[in-house]
Amino acid sequence: MPRKKQTIALITAHGWIGISTPVIMTARYLTQQGYDVDLYMDEDDLCRDLGIDRPQLNEPSINILTYPRLKSDATQTPGTPTIPSGDESFVRRAGERKKTYEWLVGFDPHGLIRAACLSRVWNTPFIYHSLELYDREDDLKRLERSFSKQALLAITQDRARADILAGLNAIDRDRIAVLYNTTLDPVVPEKKDYFRNKFALTAETVVVLAIGTLLPEHGIDLFLQTAPNWPNRFALVLHGWIPDKTFAGRIQDRIAEYPRRLFLSTDILPPAAKSIAFQSADIGLVYYAPINTNFIYAGGSAGKIFDFMRAGVPMLVNHSPGMPELIEDNGCGKIFREIREIGALLPEITKHYAVLRENALKSHAKYDFAESYDRIMATIRNRMS
């Protein structure tokens, strides 16, 4: 515990902080350690309209500061890349606050840029928390690479992603810590009936849940194609937010064709009730399209996997590096390589349901957020001493 009340700043640049588990859990963890937290974030109209912009952190030790969002894309320039105008404006406005921080944490490349610049204003060291692996070789990558080398420490979600981040950013592997995208909260084994009640599903219906950002890169279009061919007692429920209005229309059109097999819920549950959606599922369905390095190596960054574990929900997950270790080695689900395999695997899940469910609940403890962050805190303090 710190000897006196100190403050840590969390610097973000993405709009969906209200559902950004790593940011929310970091803020909660730090307050549990006796720190005050200043959370800096952009105002985002789309995320505000969807109800996912502002986190519900009603703790007196957490101060949320919002700033109007300006365009913050790095441009291709000859020579040394320049700070994106949106980030530069953010730094200028945030830097007007005369604050003393123990350290700063910048999330993802734009948050890192802001934290690195503000560290000079406030004369404070900074940490880089990488949420998504960015592998495009452009000015944003060059800025990320440069500033991550200056960071006291970098954080990412599993060992494979740490190895990749070290290579992409040309930093020493021992300067990268691992923090799985999980939560501070205990397991919630009690089953709920949120979707059964919402859609008037029978007790015999097996709820197969795909949750989160509902876009093709998460397999949603593929699930919609194959689900009507599953055995009759299995129903596909989609729950989450759809940032693409055109794709939202395609989802609605497909559901209209099979109204008793396909279901859509876009209700945003408050953080305290988030687990209800997972507790109301019988089987979790997870897919990451191999469209880039970040998705190919989703692994420990896939927060929904740990949420399904926490609720004791067996999973079907598409094959990618690290997923067999998370799912099959832990005995909490099955891996599929082709979408057409799902229909045959679903009855296999129900056949061994009790064992898979128990293994999921037991596995959750292996990825404890607080234990991982305790080690990170020890490293930070050692490097600051």
C-alpha positions in Angstrom: 0.0 0.0 0.0 1.3 3.5 -0.8 2.4 5.5 2.3 0.2 8.5 1.2 -2.6 9.1 -1.2 -1.2 9.3 -4.7 -2.8 9.6 -8.1 -2.2 7.6 -11.3 -3.5 8.8 -14.7 -5.1 6.5 -17.3 -4.9 8.0 -20.7 -7.2 6.7 -23.4 -8.1 7.6 -27.0 -10.8 5.0 -27.9 -14.4 5.9 -27.5 -15.9 2.7 -26.0 -14.4 3.1 -22.5 -17.7 2.0 -21.0 -17.1 -1.6 -22.1 -13.3 -1.5 -22.1 -12.6 -4.1 -19.5 -8.8 -3.5 -19.2 -9.3 0.2 -18.5 -12.1 -0.4 -16.1 -10.3 -3.2 -14.2 -7.1 -1.2 -14.1 -8.9 1.8 -12.5 -10.7 -0.5 -10.0 -7.5 -2.4 -9.1 -5.5 0.8 -8.5 -8.2 2.2 -6.2 -8.1 -1.1 -4.2 -4.4 -0.5 -3.8 -5.1 2.9 -2.2 -4.5 5.2 -5.2 -6.7 7.9 -6.7 -7.2 7.5 -10.5 -7.7 10.2 -13.1 -9.2 8.7 -16.2 -8.8 10.8 -19.3 -11.1 10.0 -22.3 -12.5 11.5 -25.5 -16.1 12.3 -26.0 -17.4 10.0 -28.8 -20.8 10.6 -30.3 -21.3 7.1 -31.8 -20.3 5.4 -28.5 -22.4 7.8 -26.5 -25.5 7.0 -28.7 -24.8 3.3 -28.2 -24.5 3.8 -24.4 -20.9 2.5 -24.2 -18.8 5.6 -23.9 -18.6 6.5 -20.2 -17.7 3.8 -17.7 -19.9 3.4 -14.7 -17.2 3.8 -12.1 -19.0 5.4 -9.2 -16.1 5.4 -6.8 -15.0 8.7 -5.2 -11.3 7.8 -5.9 -11.9 7.7 -9.6 -12.2 11.1 -11.5 -13.3 10.9 -15.1 -12.2 13.8 -17.4 -13.6 14.0 -20.9 -12.5 16.1 -23.9 -14.2 16.7 -27.2 -12.8 14.3 -29.8 -10.9 15.6 -32.7 -9.6 13.7 -35.7 -6.5 11.9 -34.6 -5.1 10.0 -37.6 -1.4 10.0 -38.2 -0.5 11.1 -41.7 2.3 9.8 -43.9 5.0 12.4 -43.9 8.6 12.2 -45.1 11.2 12.0 -42.3 10.2 12.1 -38.7 6.5 11.4 -38.1 4.6 14.2 -36.4 2.1 13.9 -33.5 -1.5 13.5 -34.9 -3.4 16.8 -34.6 -6.1 15.2 -32.4 -3.6 13.9 -30.0 -1.7 17.2 -30.0 -4.9 19.1 -29.1 -5.7 16.6 -26.4 -2.2 17.0 -24.8 -2.5 20.7 -24.9 -5.8 20.8 -23.2 -5.1 18.0 -20.6 -1.7 19.5 -19.9 -3.3 22.7 -18.6 -4.2 20.8 -15.5 -1.4 21.2 -13.0 -1.2 17.7 -11.6 1.3 15.5 -9.9 1.0 11.8 -10.8 2.9 8.8 -9.6 2.9 7.5 -13.2 0.7 7.5 -16.4 -0.7 4.6 -18.3 -1.4 5.1 -22.0 -3.8 2.6 -23.7 -3.1 1.6 -27.3 -1.0 3.7 -29.8 -2.9 7.0 -29.5 -3.2 6.7 -25.7 0.6 6.0 -25.7 1.3 9.0 -27.7 -0.7 11.2 -25.4 0.8 9.7 -22.3 4.4 10.1 -23.6 3.8 13.8 -24.5 2.0 14.5 -21.1 4.9 12.7 -19.3 7.1 15.6 -20.4 4.5 18.2 -19.3 4.0 16.6 -15.9 7.6 15.2 -15.5 6.1 11.8 -14.8 7.1 8.3 -16.1 4.6 6.4 -18.2 3.5 2.8 -19.0 2.2 1.5 -22.3 -0.8 -0.8 -22.1 -1.2 -2.4 -25.6 -4.8 -3.6 -26.1 -4.5 -4.4 -29.9 -1.5 -5.3 -31.9 -0.9 -2.7 -34.5 1.1 -4.1 -37.4 0.7 -1.5 -40.2 4.0 0.1 -41.1 3.0 3.8 -41.1 3.5 7.0 -39.1 1.3 5.7 -36.2 3.4 2.6 -36.0 6.6 4.6 -36.0 5.3 6.8 -33.2 4.2 3.8 -31.2 7.5 2.1 -31.7 9.5 5.2 -30.6 7.4 6.0 -27.6 7.1 2.4 -26.4 10.9 2.3 -26.2 10.7 5.2 -23.8 8.0 3.7 -21.6 8.9 2.4 -18.2 7.1 -0.9 -19.0 4.8 -2.3 -21.7 1.8 -4.5 -20.9 -0.1 -6.9 -23.2 -2.4 -9.8 -22.8 -0.4 -13.1 -23.2 3.1 -14.4 -23.8 2.6 -14.8 -27.6 1.3 -11.3 -28.0 4.3 -10.1 -25.8 6.7 -11.8 -28.2 5.0 -10.2 -31.2 4.9 -6.7 -29.6 8.6 -7.0 -28.8 9.4 -7.7 -32.4 7.0 -5.1 -33.9 8.2 -2.3 -31.7 11.9 -3.4 -31.4 11.9 -3.5 -27.6 13.3 -6.0 -25.2 11.0 -8.8 -24.3 11.8 -8.5 -20.6 10.3 -5.0 -20.7 6.8 -6.4 -21.5 4.5 -7.8 -18.8 1.5 -10.1 -19.4 -2.0 -9.2 -18.1 -4.9 -11.3 -19.4 -8.0 -9.5 -20.4 -10.0 -10.8 -17.5 -11.7 -9.2 -14.5 -11.3 -8.7 -10.7 -14.6 -10.4 -10.0 -15.2 -13.9 -8.7 -16.9 -16.7 -10.6 -20.7 -16.5 -11.0 -21.9 -20.1 -11.4 -25.6 -19.3 -11.0 -27.6 -19.7 -14.2 -29.8 -16.9 -15.3 -32.7 -16.7 -17.8 -32.2 -13.3 -19.4 -32.4 -14.6 -23.0 -35.1 -17.2 -22.3 -37.3 -14.6 -20.8 -36.5 -12.0 -23.4 -37.2 -14.3 -26.4 -39.7 -16.7 -24.7 -37.4 -19.7 -25.2 -38.3 -23.1 -23.8 -36.4 -24.8 -21.1 -35.3 -27.4 -23.6 -33.7 -24.8 -25.9 -29.9 -24.6 -25.8 -28.8 -21.0 -25.9 -25.7 -20.6 -28.1 -24.4 -17.1 -27.5 -22.2 -14.9 -29.7 -21.5 -11.7 -27.8 -19.6 -8.4 -28.1 -19.0 -6.4 -31.3 -21.3 -7.9 -33.9 -19.3 -7.7 -37.1 -18.1 -10.2 -39.8 -14.6 -10.3 -38.4 -16.2 -11.9 -35.3 -17.9 -14.5 -37.5 -21.4 -13.2 -37.1 -22.3 -13.5 -40.8 -21.0 -17.1 -40.8 -22.9 -18.0 -37.6 -26.1 -16.6 -39.2 -25.6 -18.8 -42.3 -24.9 -22.0 -40.5 -27.2 -21.8 -37.4 -30.5 -22.7 -39.2 -28.8 -26.1 -40.0 -27.9 -26.9 -36.4 -30.0 -29.6 -34.6 -33.4 -28.1 -33.7 -32.9 -27.5 -30.0 -30.0 -25.2 -30.5 -30.7 -21.5 -30.9 -28.2 -18.7 -31.9 -28.5 -15.6 -29.8 -26.4 -12.5 -30.8 -25.9 -10.0 -28.0 -23.9 -6.8 -28.4 -23.4 -3.7 -30.4 -23.4 -3.2 -34.2 -21.3 -0.2 -35.3 -22.0 -0.9 -39.0 -25.6 0.1 -39.9 -25.5 -1.8 -43.2 -24.4 -5.0 -41.5 -27.1 -4.5 -38.8 -29.7 -4.5 -41.6 -28.3 -7.8 -43.0 -28.5 -9.3 -39.5 -32.2 -8.3 -39.2 -33.0 -9.7 -42.7 -31.5 -13.0 -41.9 -33.3 -13.2 -38.5 -36.6 -12.5 -40.3 -36.0 -15.7 -42.3 -35.6 -17.9 -39.2 -37.4 -16.1 -36.4 -37.4 -19.1 -34.0 -33.7 -20.1 -34.6 -31.9 -16.7 -34.6 -32.2 -13.9 -32.1 -30.7 -10.5 -31.6 -30.3 -8.5 -28.4 -28.6 -5.0 -28.5 -29.5 -4.0 -24.9 -26.5 -2.5 -23.2 -26.3 -4.0 -19.7 -24.6 -1.9 -17.0 -21.2 -3.3 -15.8 -22.7 -4.6 -12.6 -25.1 -6.7 -14.7 -22.7 -7.7 -17.5 -22.3 -11.2 -16.2 -26.1 -11.9 -16.6 -25.7 -12.2 -20.4 -23.0 -14.8 -19.9 -24.8 -16.6 -17.1 -27.9 -16.8 -19.4 -25.9 -18.8 -22.1 -25.6 -22.5 -22.3 -22.7 -22.5 -24.9 -20.4 -19.7 -25.9 -19.5 -19.2 -29.5 -16.2 -17.3 -30.3 -14.6 -16.5 -33.6 -11.7 -14.3 -34.7 -11.2 -13.9 -38.5 -7.5 -14.1 -39.4 -7.5 -10.7 -40.9 -4.5 -9.3 -39.2 -1.9 -10.1 -36.5 -4.2 -8.8 -33.7 -7.0 -11.2 -34.6 -4.7 -14.1 -35.5 -3.2 -14.0 -32.1 -6.4 -12.9 -30.2 -5.7 -15.5 -27.4 -5.4 -13.8 -24.0 -6.9 -10.5 -25.4 -10.3 -12.2 -25.9 -12.1 -11.0 -22.8 -15.3 -12.9 -23.7 -13.4 -16.2 -23.3 -12.6 -15.3 -19.6 -16.2 -14.1 -19.1 -17.6 -17.4 -20.3 -15.1 -19.2 -18.0 -16.2 -17.0 -15.1 -19.9 -18.1 -15.7 -19.0 -21.7 -16.2 -20.1 -21.7 -19.9 -18.4 -24.2 -22.2 -17.2 -22.8 -25.5 -16.8 -23.4 -29.2 -13.9 -21.3 -30.5 -12.3 -21.2 -34.0 -8.7 -22.4 -34.3 -5.9 -19.9 -34.0 -2.6 -19.7 -32.1 -3.1 -20.0 -28.3 -6.7 -21.0 -28.5 -6.2 -24.8 -28.0 -4.2 -24.0 -24.8 -7.0 -21.8 -23.5 -9.9 -24.0 -24.5 -8.9 -27.6 -24.9 -6.0 -27.8 -22.5 -8.3 -26.3 -19.8 -11.0 -28.8 -20.8 -13.7 -26.1 -21.1 -14.8 -26.5 -24.8 -13.9 -27.5 -28.3 -12.0 -25.9 -31.2 -13.4 -25.9 -34.7 -11.5 -25.1 -37.9 -14.5 -24.9 -40.3 -17.8 -23.2 -39.6 -19.7 -26.3 -40.8 -18.2 -28.3 -37.9 -20.2 -26.3 -35.3 -23.5 -28.2 -35.9 -21.8 -31.6 -35.1 -19.8 -30.2 -32.1 -22.8 -28.7 -30.3 -24.2 -32.1 -29.2 -20.7 -33.1 -28.1 -20.7 -30.1 -25.8 -24.1 -31.0 -24.3 -23.0 -34.6 -23.9 -20.1 -33.7 -21.6 -21.7 -30.5 -20.3 -21.2 -31.0 -16.5 -17.4 -31.7 -16.8 -16.8 -28.8 -19.3 -18.8 -26.4 -17.1 -16.8 -27.4 -14.0 -13.5 -27.0 -15.9 -14.5 -23.6 -17.1 -15.1 -22.4 -13.6 -11.9 -23.8 -12.3 -9.9 -22.4 -15.2 -10.9 -18.8 -14.4 -8.7 -18.6 -11.4 -5.6 -19.3 -13.5 -5.9 -15.9 -15.1 -6.5 -13.7 -12.1 -6.3 -10.0 -12.9 -5.2 -8.9 -9.4 -2.4 -11.5 -9.2 -1.0 -10.4 -12.6 -1.2 -6.7 -11.7 0.5 -7.3 -8.4 3.5 -8.5 -10.3 3.3 -5.6 -12.7 3.2 -3.2 -9.7 6.3 -4.8 -8.2 8.1 -4.3 -11.5 7.0 -0.7 -11.8 8.1 0.2 -8.3 11.5 -1.6 -8.8 12.2 0.3 -12.0 11.2 3.6 -10.4 13.4 3.1 -7.3 
